[in-house]
Amino acid sequence: MNWESALTMSPDEMMAMILNMGTAGVVWMIIFTIILSLPPVLVLLSKRSSGGAKFGWFMLTSLFSWLAYVLFLVFTRPPANGGVEVNGAVDN
């Protein structure tokens, strides 16, 4: 199967292809999807950036996954006190 035929498949043909993969194939596909979805979630939960910068890192990690996440870890610095709350507010 080439990419052109995969892009022009009907929904029924795609479902048949997924069902033909078997349980192991579907499990691997789910694991692969979760692994690729982790970096954007980790950026959103991170205290290393905020506001527009966080949105920019989110978009980059959504497009380039782990490569952009490594850059995020290199170019952003963790909060000075590790993100510990002081009087109900996170002190940076």
VENKA-V769873 format. One record per backbone hydrogen bond with DSSP energy under -1.0 kcal/mol. CO is the residue of the C=O (numbers start at 1). NH is the residue of the N-H. E is the energy in kcal/mol with one decimal. If there is no record, write none. Layout:
{{CO;NH;E} {CO;NH;E}}
This chain:
{{2;6;-1.7} {3;7;-2.3} {4;8;-1.1} {10;14;-2.2} {11;15;-2.3} {12;16;-2.2} {13;17;-2.1} {14;18;-2.3} {15;19;-2.5} {16;20;-1.9} {22;26;-1.9} {23;27;-2.5} {24;28;-2.4} {25;29;-2.0} {26;30;-2.2} {27;31;-2.5} {28;32;-2.6} {29;33;-2.0} {30;34;-2.3} {31;35;-2.5} {32;36;-2.0} {33;37;-1.3} {37;41;-1.1} {38;42;-2.8} {39;43;-2.2} {40;44;-2.1} {41;45;-1.8} {50;53;-1.1} {51;55;-1.8} {52;56;-2.4} {53;57;-2.5} {54;58;-2.5} {55;59;-2.5} {56;60;-2.4} {57;61;-2.8} {58;62;-1.9} {59;63;-1.8} {60;64;-3.3} {61;65;-1.4} {64;67;-1.4} {65;69;-1.8} {66;70;-2.2} {67;71;-1.7} {68;72;-2.4} {69;73;-2.3} {70;74;-1.8} {71;75;-2.9} {72;76;-1.5} {79;82;-1.7} {84;91;-1.3} {86;89;-1.4} {89;86;-3.2}}
